[in-house]
Amino acid sequence: MIADGLVLPLGHYVGRFHPEPFAPASYHKVRLGREVLRLTDDTFAVWALSHGLRDRIGAGRWTRRALLDAARGMPDPEKLLDWLIGDGLVAEVTPGSREAIHFAGTYRIQPLMTGLGNTAAEPLRFSIGILGQPPAVTVDAIGYELWQWGRLDPDLWQVARRLVAVQDRVSPGRQTLPEEMLTGILERLPLLLAHNAAYLDLARG
């Protein structure tokens, strides 16, 4: 349990399934790497909530406390959250910690949706969504770079190192450390995940 750590969902939702036609029982599937895990409705509800509430992302960190506060009324949300963490479908990460580097070396970002670009009115803000519909989310330049190109790197730590190299070329002498860039990446992830603009998968070996 990490008191002030970010809660980050892991894996890609691939749908709700019924084991046989017209069967009342069903389960949800979440893929992580090559493994597909089955979740009950209650467990899936907590996993979905680990993405954060869209109207609260940005107002503060999406932490265990924030999640459990939002989960009031659900059956045993803390027990289910601990199960999801133990089974590798949710992570608690504190940006700036040593454990954050280990986390970043274990997972990679995979984009969803479509890049919609920026506007003349806001050239430093970039939208992501579905063509023909209003943007699902708007992010800054680093968030867009993370979403657009992060999938090419084997893990989030390599994304941080690459973005530092890019920044050094654009702004020589700034000397941003990879650890500092990683903190910025981790702080931006909840906005992308809450709007389903991306998901986190296992790093490429």
Phi, psi and chi 1 to 4 in degrees:
 res  aa     phi    psi   chi1   chi2   chi3   chi4
   1 MET       -  128.0 -177.8 -174.4  -58.3      -
   2 ILE  -118.9  113.9  -54.3  174.0      -      -
   3 ALA   -59.6  -44.4      -      -      -      -
   4 ASP  -111.6   14.3   60.9  -14.7      -      -
   5 GLY   -77.6  152.6      -      -      -      -
   6 LEU   -69.3  141.1  -67.0  171.4      -      -
   7 VAL   -96.0  121.8  169.8      -      -      -
   8 LEU  -125.7  125.9  -63.1  174.2      -      -
   9 PRO   -74.8  147.5   29.9  -34.9      -      -
  10 LEU  -122.3  142.1  -54.1  170.7      -      -
  11 GLY   100.8  168.9      -      -      -      -
  12 HIS  -120.1  125.0 -175.8 -144.1      -      -
  13 TYR   -73.2  128.3 -177.3   56.3      -      -
  14 VAL  -118.3   10.7  -67.2      -      -      -
  15 GLY   120.3  172.9      -      -      -      -
  16 ARG  -103.0  137.1 -177.9  171.3 -173.4  163.5
  17 PHE  -128.9  145.2  -66.8   83.0      -      -
  18 HIS  -107.5  131.1  -68.0  -94.3      -      -
  19 PRO   -63.0  -24.0   22.4  -32.9      -      -
  20 GLU  -154.4  159.0   57.9 -173.2   55.3      -
  21 PRO   -55.4  132.2  -25.5   34.9      -      -
  22 PHE    65.8   11.5  -51.6  109.4      -      -
  23 ALA   -72.1  136.6      -      -      -      -
  24 PRO   -70.3  -31.4   24.2  -32.7      -      -
  25 ALA   -77.5  143.6      -      -      -      -
  26 SER  -150.2  171.0   64.1      -      -      -
  27 TYR  -149.8  164.2   52.6   82.7      -      -
  28 HIS  -107.6  146.2  -59.0  -94.6      -      -
  29 LYS  -113.1  134.0  -74.1 -174.6  176.4 -178.6
  30 VAL  -127.3  125.2  176.1      -      -      -
  31 ARG   -97.2  132.8 -177.7 -170.6   59.6   76.8
  32 LEU  -133.8  113.2 -176.1   64.9      -      -
  33 GLY    63.6 -128.9      -      -      -      -
  34 ARG   -95.8    0.3  -64.2 -178.5  178.2 -179.8
  35 GLU   -99.6  141.5 -173.8  176.1    4.3      -
  36 VAL  -118.3  122.0  177.0      -      -      -
  37 LEU  -104.8  146.1  -67.7   90.7      -      -
  38 ARG  -101.4  134.3  -63.0 -177.9  179.4 -174.5
  39 LEU  -122.8  141.4  -56.6 -177.9      -      -
  40 THR   -72.8  170.5   64.3      -      -      -
  41 ASP   -58.7  -44.2  -75.3  -11.9      -      -
  42 ASP   -65.6  -43.7  -70.1  -18.3      -      -
  43 THR   -67.4  -40.4  -51.7      -      -      -
  44 PHE   -63.0  -37.3  171.3   73.2      -      -
  45 ALA   -60.7  -39.7      -      -      -      -
  46 VAL   -71.8  -40.3  175.0      -      -      -
  47 TRP   -60.6  -43.8 -178.7   79.5      -      -
  48 ALA   -62.1  -40.2      -      -      -      -
  49 LEU   -68.8  -23.5 -166.1   55.1      -      -
  50 SER   -65.9  -16.0   71.8      -      -      -
  51 HIS   -71.5  -18.8  -69.6   68.7      -      -
  52 GLY    97.1  160.1      -      -      -      -
  53 LEU   -91.9  126.3  -62.3  178.1      -      -
  54 ARG   -58.1  -35.1  -65.0  176.3 -177.8  178.9
  55 ASP   -79.8   -5.1   60.2  -12.7      -      -
  56 ARG  -113.9  -13.6  -69.6  175.2   58.1  179.2
  57 ILE   -67.5  128.9  -65.7  -65.1      -      -
  58 GLY   102.9  -22.3      -      -      -      -
  59 ALA   -85.2   -8.1      -      -      -      -
  60 GLY   165.5  167.2      -      -      -      -
  61 ARG   -64.7  141.0  -76.2 -174.4  171.4  179.8
  62 TRP   -86.7   97.0 -168.3 -111.9      -      -
  63 THR  -109.7  177.1   62.5      -      -      -
  64 ARG   -54.8  -45.4  169.6 -177.3  -74.6  -98.8
  65 ARG   -61.9  -42.7 -179.3  177.4  -61.0  176.4
  66 ALA   -65.1  -41.8      -      -      -      -
  67 LEU   -63.1  -47.7 -173.6  154.9      -      -
  68 LEU   -66.9  -31.9  -66.2  177.5      -      -
  69 ASP   -64.9  -40.7 -179.8   62.6      -      -
  70 ALA   -73.1  -20.8      -      -      -      -
  71 ALA   -92.6    9.8      -      -      -      -
  72 ARG   -56.7  132.7  -71.5  179.3 -178.1  175.7
  73 GLY    99.4  -19.3      -      -      -      -
  74 MET   -78.1  151.0  -68.2 -175.6  179.9      -
  75 PRO   -75.9  119.4   25.2  -32.2      -      -
  76 ASP    50.5   52.6  -61.8  -40.9      -      -
  77 PRO   -63.7  -35.5   23.4  -33.9      -      -
  78 GLU   -68.5  -40.0 -173.4  159.4   22.4      -
  79 LYS   -62.1  -42.7  178.7 -179.8  178.2 -178.8
  80 LEU   -68.8  -37.0  -65.5  175.9      -      -
  81 LEU   -62.3  -44.6  176.1   60.1      -      -
  82 ASP   -62.7  -37.2  -71.8  -23.2      -      -
  83 TRP   -64.2  -43.7 -177.3   89.3      -      -
  84 LEU   -63.2  -38.8  -73.3  164.0      -      -
  85 ILE   -65.8  -44.7  -68.1  170.7      -      -
  86 GLY   -65.8  -29.9      -      -      -      -
  87 ASP   -91.1    1.1 -134.6   40.8      -      -
  88 GLY    83.6   20.5      -      -      -      -
  89 LEU  -105.7   -6.0  -73.7  178.8      -      -
  90 VAL  -141.5  144.9  172.0      -      -      -
  91 ALA  -126.5  149.7      -      -      -      -
  92 GLU  -112.8  121.8  -72.4 -176.5  -82.3      -
  93 VAL  -134.5  132.4 -174.4      -      -      -
  94 THR  -102.0  110.0  -59.6      -      -      -
  95 PRO   -56.0  138.6  -26.9   36.6      -      -
  96 GLY    92.5   -7.6      -      -      -      -
  97 SER   -90.9  164.5   67.8      -      -      -
  98 ARG   -65.1  -35.4 -177.5  171.5  -61.3  177.4
  99 GLU   -64.0  -26.4  -69.6   73.8   18.1      -
 100 ALA   -64.4  -34.4      -      -      -      -
 101 ILE   -68.3  -40.2  -62.9  176.2      -      -
 102 HIS   -62.4  -43.8  173.6   74.2      -      -
 103 PHE   -59.2  -45.6  171.0   84.4      -      -
 104 ALA   -63.9  -29.6      -      -      -      -
 105 GLY   -80.9   -6.7      -      -      -      -
 106 THR  -102.0  -22.4  -54.0      -      -      -
 107 TYR  -130.2  157.9  -60.8   98.9      -      -
 108 ARG  -132.4  162.3   61.1 -173.6  171.6  118.8
 109 ILE   -98.5  141.4 -171.7  169.9      -      -
 110 GLN  -125.0  121.2  -69.0  -76.9   69.9      -
 111 PRO   -75.8  149.6   29.4  -35.0      -      -
 112 LEU  -125.5  167.6  -61.4  169.4      -      -
 113 MET    68.8 -164.3  -61.3 -172.7  177.0      -
 114 THR  -128.5  142.5  -58.5      -      -      -
 115 GLY   -74.2  129.9      -      -      -      -
 116 LEU  -108.2   -0.6  -56.2  176.9      -      -
 117 GLY    77.5 -162.6      -      -      -      -
 118 ASN  -115.5 -171.2   59.9   -0.6      -      -
 119 THR  -132.4  162.3   64.9      -      -      -
 120 ALA   -63.9  -31.7      -      -      -      -
 121 ALA   -72.2  -33.5      -      -      -      -
 122 GLU  -133.6   76.2  -68.1 -173.0  -70.5      -
 123 PRO   -67.6  -17.3   23.4  -33.8      -      -
 124 LEU  -102.4   10.5  -61.6 -179.4      -      -
 125 ARG  -119.3  137.2  -57.8  -71.9  -64.7  174.0
 126 PHE  -127.7  136.1  -58.0   83.3      -      -
 127 SER  -103.3  150.4  -64.7      -      -      -
 128 ILE  -132.5  140.6  -58.0  166.4      -      -
 129 GLY   174.7 -142.0      -      -      -      -
 130 ILE  -123.5  131.7  -61.8  173.3      -      -
 131 LEU   -55.2  135.1  -70.4  174.0      -      -
 132 GLY    87.6   -2.5      -      -      -      -
 133 GLN  -125.1  160.7  -62.1 -173.6   20.3      -
 134 PRO   -59.4  149.4  -23.2   33.8      -      -
 135 PRO   -55.8  140.8  -24.2   34.2      -      -
 136 ALA   -76.3  -35.6      -      -      -      -
 137 VAL  -157.5  149.0   62.7      -      -      -
 138 THR  -122.6  132.7  -59.6      -      -      -
 139 VAL  -129.3  169.4  -62.4      -      -      -
 140 ASP   -83.2 -176.7   64.2    7.5      -      -
 141 ALA   -63.3  -40.4      -      -      -      -
 142 ILE   -68.2  -41.6  -68.2  179.0      -      -
 143 GLY   -61.6  -37.7      -      -      -      -
 144 TYR   -72.2  -39.5 -159.6   65.5      -      -
 145 GLU   -62.1  -42.6 -176.9   76.5   10.6      -
 146 LEU   -60.0  -47.9  167.7   65.8      -      -
 147 TRP   -67.7  -42.1  172.8   85.0      -      -
 148 GLN   -75.9  -42.0 -178.2  176.6 -153.1      -
 149 TRP  -116.2   -8.8  -61.4  111.7      -      -
 150 GLY   -59.7  -28.1      -      -      -      -
 151 ARG   -65.3  -20.1   63.3 -175.5  175.3   82.2
 152 LEU   -77.6  -18.2  -60.3 -179.6      -      -
 153 ASP   -91.1  149.7  -66.4  -60.8      -      -
 154 PRO   -70.1  -22.6   22.7  -33.1      -      -
 155 ASP  -158.7  172.8   55.6   58.6      -      -
 156 LEU   -69.4  -29.1  -69.0  169.7      -      -
 157 TRP   -65.9  -39.1  179.1 -123.0      -      -
 158 GLN   -69.1  -32.3  -66.7  -55.8  -45.5      -
 159 VAL   -59.5  -47.0  175.2      -      -      -
 160 ALA   -60.2  -44.2      -      -      -      -
 161 ARG   -65.0  -39.9  -66.7  168.6   63.2   89.6
 162 ARG   -67.8  -42.1  179.1  176.1   54.7   79.2
 163 LEU   -65.4  -32.8  -70.8 -178.0      -      -
 164 VAL   -63.7  -43.9  165.2      -      -      -
 165 ALA   -62.7  -40.2      -      -      -      -
 166 VAL   -64.1  -44.9  170.3      -      -      -
 167 GLN   -64.8  -36.5 -168.8  172.6   75.1      -
 168 ASP   -64.1  -34.8  -74.5  -14.0      -      -
 169 ARG   -72.8  -37.4  -71.6 -163.9  -62.9  -90.2
 170 VAL   -77.5  -40.3  174.2      -      -      -
 171 SER  -128.0   76.8  -56.0      -      -      -
 172 PRO   -57.5  139.4  -21.8   33.1      -      -
 173 GLY    90.9   -6.4      -      -      -      -
 174 ARG   -71.1  -37.1 -169.9  167.3 -178.2  175.7
 175 GLN    57.8   52.8  -63.9 -178.3  -21.6      -
 176 THR   -76.0  133.1  -58.8      -      -      -
 177 LEU   -82.6  149.7  -64.4  174.0      -      -
 178 PRO   -55.8  -36.2  -25.3   34.0      -      -
 179 GLU   -62.9  -37.7  -68.4   83.0   -5.3      -
 180 GLU   -68.5  -40.8  -64.3  171.1  -25.5      -
 181 MET   -64.9  -38.9 -177.0   62.4   73.0      -
 182 LEU   -62.3  -40.2  177.0   59.6      -      -
 183 THR   -59.0  -42.9  -67.8      -      -      -
 184 GLY   -63.2  -38.5      -      -      -      -
 185 ILE   -63.6  -49.2  -73.5  172.1      -      -
 186 LEU   -63.1  -36.7  -66.8  176.2      -      -
 187 GLU   -69.3  -23.9  -64.1  -76.1    8.6      -
 188 ARG   -89.5  -21.1  -73.8  168.3  171.7   81.8
 189 LEU   -57.4  -45.1  -81.9  176.4      -      -
 190 PRO   -55.3  -36.0  -28.7   37.5      -      -
 191 LEU   -64.8  -42.2 -173.4   61.4      -      -
 192 LEU   -67.6  -41.6  -67.1  168.8      -      -
 193 LEU   -71.7  -38.3  -60.4  175.4      -      -
 194 ALA   -64.0  -30.7      -      -      -      -
 195 HIS   -99.3   11.6  -70.4   83.5      -      -
 196 ASN    56.3   31.9  -66.2  -45.6      -      -
 197 ALA   -83.7  -11.0      -      -      -      -
 198 ALA  -163.7  167.6      -      -      -      -
 199 TYR  -142.0  164.1   68.7   94.3      -      -
 200 LEU  -103.8  132.1  -65.7  176.6      -      -
 201 ASP  -125.8  171.8 -157.7   -6.6      -      -
 202 LEU   -65.6  146.7  -67.2  176.2      -      -
 203 ALA   -63.1  153.0      -      -      -      -
 204 ARG   -76.1  132.2  -67.7 -160.6  -57.7  -90.7
 205 GLY   -76.3      -      -      -      -      -
